[in-house]
Amino acid sequence: IIVLLTAIIGSLSLMQYLGYLLQKLDSFHMHFVGSKVHIAVRRSLHKTERLRD
């Protein structure tokens, strides 16, 4: 029973660690994608401003 408990606790902490890693990766990925989108939006805005003039 004790071995089973330690195995469950170990798997839980492993899952938490994996989830934490995924969160870190996801936030970094979102930041990267967000900056790309931001640049693209700014470029398109500049283009529309030029078209207006």
Protein Blocks (a to p, Z undefined) as FASTA:
>chain_A
ZZmmmmmmmmmmmmmmmmmmmmmmmmmmmmmmmmmmmmmmmmmmmmmmmmmZZ
